[in-house]
Amino acid sequence: MSIEPEDREFEDREFEDFQAAIFNSLDDPVLEPPEQAHAGVLKDDIKTEFHPNSGQDQTIQRFDDFGFGQASDLWHPTDFTPWKPFRSRLDFEVAEFALHAGLSSSLTEDLIKLLSCCRDKPDPDDLFTIESASEMQKLWDLAAIKTLQFQKAPIKVEYKGEPKTFDVHFRPLSEWVEEIATSQKLAPYLNWDARVLSKFDGQKWERFIEEPWTADSWWRIQHELPKTAKPFFIILYADKNKLSSFGTQKGYPVIARCANLPSDIRNGTGLGGGRLVDEDTAETGKTGFVNFKNAVWHASVRKILESIIPHSETGCSLKCGDNHTRCLFPIPYILSSDYEEQCVMALIRGLGGLCPCPKCLVPSHELSDLSKLFPARDVQETRLLMTKVFASKTNTEKDNLTKEFGLRPVANVFLDVNFMDPYMASSFDELHFGSGGTWDDHLFAQFKRHLDEIAGQGARAAAVKIDSRFSNMPSWSTLNHFKAVTNVSFNDGSKHRDISKIFLYAAHDVFQSTAAFQLLRCLRAYLNINMYGSLDLQTESTISEGRKAVLTFSEMISIYEPMSARSENDEVAKKSWNFIKMHYHTHWFDDILGKGVSRVFGTKINEKMHGPLRKIYHERTNFKNVADQITRIQHQFMVSVTIRSTLNDLDDYSNRSEEDKLDQGGIVKENFYLGGNQKDIALQDLENHHKTDSSFLRFRIRLGEFLSRYLPAHGIPLPGNKAIKFKASDLISPYQYLKTYFQSLETWRPEVNWLRCNPSFYGKPRFDFVLFHATEDEFVFAQLLYLFTCRVGDGAYPVALVQPYKVVRNRNASDRRLGLLRIRKEASTEFIPIQSIVQGILAPAVDDSSGSADRFVMDVLDGDLFLRMKRLYPGFTEVS
């Protein structure tokens, strides 16, 4: 287990050869002569190459027909009384309400008395028949069989020569696997075979990755399975959960998700969503002996894994929900957690070890250099080493054998599962390693130190300036809004992610020292990594650009370090960048290539399950025998979700032909929806109302001139073949709400923006910015000023009055070095057809206090805008 970098290079070359052999060289001119390669293939066509063991032939589909794995609606209900053992649907829904509301027994009794009048209804399914809270509890217990139940078992771990016993509550994974695999409802969505997906750009095929079955590791593991076998891949999430606000009671939940299901199903709360499979609230947190705590954790997890360990060797035959019998190999495929838990899962010594990374053998003193690669941890070599460790007679000998590699001399349960690689399975997590780590604990903390080093009252003025810009940041539906950040602490990783995005635009001109400005350049490079790494669909190009962004960030930090070391502020000067969360960025794009996009292995969706567990602890237990009470109530929630999911499906099935109702008075077009309609207004009254606003100057005349050009250009004859001239009394219909539909460059799916053009939106004016087509190939930025429809002849035409902005191409040094895209207000407003609007953008003011007409385009708002700005303005958002 050498740690020489050249070993890793050899390993990478070996895997590249392996990939080339399996994937059959997508662009190899020898296998695919240029004159024959793309016959009949159109731009954006999707090619799917299935794993050879699947027996499926390669397919080429038109982009619109591909559907990104959305299964057709094959499900038909078989159970029309899913509420049983509750005697009626109403009984279940009342019990469901009491469960979710957390009603005590006495309040439940009161609710039952209030609902007694329902018993007079003639339909038995609408009758309410429950007599008491205790009867309701018995019904929940009877319904427990509807989904996999918790078991409790003791585990024994030796400490100082004596066995210590703990109780662990768990659901056997083999039963959960069977529950998922045999579900008729989930059958159309389960993916059993690896595949390579490629999109044709007009000249060549480019591979893309989305779900786990499109990534490398799935293909590689399926290649090792028996030819007729199928993998059932499991995502395990684990993290300590502080049940008590005082930290005296902790839980150690383990949550399982099925990687064979699409993200929108496995990340949901219904059938096929995450399932709590282990809840250990024993005394594992009370001992100070770390090896013992690690041994207890692995013994606990062994309880949930022991039912699948034999099946990972031989497979298990199951008749699946689609009536096909398969030999399934259940394999933990992804471990999702923060760094501390990954150290436990991988059984490494963490920050105190010589090699503190769960994935590779990087020495502890080389964590800051992201340009170096180190050998990956190897399962087979670790097994051989641990055989020697367990044969050793003294603790000192065991410690010496494991110390060099940063391992603990403890049995790792994951090494007993066939095809399981706990090091590969450990995953970069943006929530903990990025937003809640590299940004919050290091970059943001260092910016605050730079604020403190500003002399005199300047520090306060600089902080006020930054906070003011955060407060004045335009609203956006997917972006948290902050009144202040420089002296406020946040625990939410998603808030930290938004703060990191906004900070660059709020602080671009605040720091005067060369070191602090260089740190802003580091932030720009960090944001580029995060944007590439967080994309919901990855291509060979975005992965390649993401890797370059990691190297750029490393370079920016290496420039910053000697600058900051010369600071008179000791805290600034002493800052070390040699930390594990910095290093972990070197593994991010390997994880994406191996396991699918970041949302597959991130912890964000699972972190949301901590809140309900804490709520159960505080509101539903008597703080004694906590684990028994939590698992019982949590199981009732799971039963409730199972019944509710089936009821919702029944309702949807019954109402399948009913179409969604749109807002009354709204206008629906192919690429937009116009809503928030106001009273019609005469053109003269509109001009009088805005007579002090030059944007509306000569509104009536200019509108006529615009439509006189626009209509003929689009094949619409002018009434009487004459230029349009509106009368002062002519009416238009104003609107204040616009939904735009566009194809995202990030996901390749239809997306929607919710835009406002409203002088008083929640008490404040909100006039959003957009990107629109001036011509087929030309895009223009603009601010919405007025949305309306006007009638010409027999037609009604949706029009927007906008304030155009042009891109400042003669960039100043600061904008260029920070990768800022600046736009500047044009001299006059103009009318545009609303259908020319592509999407909304966020454009914060460069400086609110100076009255500047300039704004920045926040390209890091989302993945689509990030990629779109890269395409339209190459180089503008790079650090230079």
PyMOL commands that set and color helices and strands:
alter all, ss='L'
color gray80, all
select helices_A, chain A and resi 5-23+34-37+52-54+63-69+89-101+105-114+116-120+124-126+133-146+173-181+187-189+212-214+216-224+263-266+283-285+290-305+309-314+339-346+350-352+364-366+379-391+395-403+413-416+422-425+430-453+458-471+493-506+514-533+540-565+570-573+580-583+585-595+598-601+604-607+610-620+626-654+683-689+694-696+699-713+719-721+813-818+834-836+848-850+859-861+863-872
alter helices_A, ss='H'
color red, helices_A
select strands_A, chain A and resi 46-50+59-61+151-159+162-170+195-200+205-209+229-238+241-242+250-258+275-280+316-319+325-336+538-539+667-668+672-677+681-682+731-743+750-761+764-767+769-773+779-792+795-807+822-825+830-833+837-841+854-856
alter strands_A, ss='S'
color yellow, strands_A
deselect
rebuild
show_as cartoon
